[in-house]
Amino acid sequence: MNVLVTGGAGFIGSHIVDAYLAKGHKVVVIDNLETGNRGNIAASARFYEMDINQAPLEKIFNDEKIEIVNHHAAQASLPTSLEDPVFDARVNILATIELLKACVNSGIKRFILASTAGAILGKQDVYPADENHPIHPLSPYGISKLCSEYYVNYYGEYFGLKPIVLRYSNVFGARQNHLGEAGVVASFCHRLANNQPLIINGDGDQTRDFISVWDVVEANVLALDSHVTGTFNIGTGKETSINELAETLIKISRQQVELENRPARDSETRRSSVDGSKFEKSFGWNPGYSFSEGLEKTLNYFKAI
């Protein structure tokens, strides 16, 4: 199949490109490289360096004979969304609409949307939360990702698109940016690789549902080869505190490093975990990497770069 991956130079997107190529698919990447890295893109992928809002999407679709779109390009920083919600909406909502319009006009039927679980759910009532849990996003980022989900489902309902929405929990792994609030695992691994103190925001008892990028990639491979539609959580269902994360990584590294606590961030979710059993039942998927295995693989990556 001919597949377009937006954001294919980024952390998660580039791994998906590699996996699709390994399965024998032709892969086309659109990425403006604002947060992506050209070096992440496999040489055998066809690359367009451009912004989705300015890209001649229909021409690219027709020239490359695109059959499926996997949409990973996004503004994914919560602080950036707080500082500039207009920019956040332009990237996460308007660009998604442009992509959906081009899909319909070009006759593309399959659309995979990368979304987020924690930012959309906001404060949870149940742990882990399934796809029917009430949603209450607490940031412009969560609002914009939820809005993009609504547009994807709208185009599925009225224009014959076959969409699947994958709501990720907290993804970690190789190629993740160690800067910024979204990559605490990457930040810790980078600091361990450089023998620096681990920075913990707040008391460290806040929890996340950490899932390896390699398990997320497998979910995207399964979604590519299926016509199942709907919204699915991609997570482990387990809560891990930031303190526990730090302790586990220190144990894996066999290093002695200090922990440094800083003030908690505004609009940060206190607890988060999602139930991925719906996707497991529909696709036969479950996380193949244990938490410690994924962390060790990630730490080795950061020590090697």
PyMOL commands that set and color helices and strands:
alter all, ss='L'
color gray80, all
select helices_A, chain A and resi 11-22+38-40+57-64+78-83+85-105+118-121+140-159+184-193+213-224+242-253+277-283+291-304
alter helices_A, ss='H'
color red, helices_A
select strands_A, chain A and resi 2-6+26-31+46-49+68-71+110-116+162-168+170-172+198-201+207-208+210-212+230-234+240-241+259-262
alter strands_A, ss='S'
color yellow, strands_A
deselect
rebuild
show_as cartoon
